[in-house]
């Protein structure tokens, strides 16, 4: 799936939801490869309705354009728990 800002999401989709392992390529050159979950958020206003957001969740690898990377656990879209952060040379 390509987004208007230049991001791209490669994964298997079932019923318009990402399933299993996928790679999200950010427009700035960074990327995340790993597990995803769907967060269903109930909006406060009925005008907005419900929306879904894909979150980095579980084991994954996030790579920055400069060569740095974090490999480890993610929870609700954030690095969480055990993991390894490596800086470029």
N, C-alpha and C positions, 0 to 999 in steps of 0.2 A: 504494500500500500504506500503510495506517495502522498505527501502532504504539501500544501501550498507554500510552506516556509522552507522546503527543501529536505525535510526529514523523510526517512523511508523506514518502513517496518516490514521485516521478512519473517513470516511465521505461518503456521497452519491456522486457518480460521474455520470455526464451526458456529453457525448461527450468529455471525458477526462478532464473535469473541475470539481472542487469541487463545490457542490451546498449546500447552507444553512449552518447549524451548523455542525461543525466537531471538532475532537480532534487530535492534533498533539503531539505525544510523542517524545521528544528529547532523544538522546542517553544518556545524562547525568542525566536523571530522571525527568527533568522539563517537563511541558506540558502546552498547550494552548487549551482551549475549547471555541469555539465561532464562530463568523461569519468570512467568508473569501471572498475575491474578487480576480479576476484575473487581473493582470497588464500586458497588452500587450506592450512590449517595442520593438521599432524598432531599430535594431542594426545599428551602424554607417557604418560598413563594410558589403558589400553584401556577403562576404565570411561567415559571421556569421549568416546572415538571421535574422528572427524574433524569439523571445522566449517569453515564458510566465512564470510568477512567481506568486505563491500563496502568498497573503499578509494577515496578520491579519488586519481585518477592521470591525468596528462596535463594538457592545458590546461583551465582552469576559472575560475570567478568565485565568490568567497565574499563574501557580504554580511552585515554585522552589523546589528542592529535600529537602531543609532544613525546609520546612513547610511554608515559607513565600509565600504570594500570592498578586497579584494585580487583582482587579475586577473593570472593568470600560470600558471606550472607547479606541479604537485603531483606528489609521488612518495611512494607508500606512505602516503597520508593526510596528508602534511605539505606546507606551502609549501616549494618547492625551486627553486633556480635563479633565472631571470629572472622578474620580475613587477612590477606596480605596486600600491602600497598608497596609497589615498586616504582622508584624514580628512574628516569632515563639516565644514561651515562653522563 
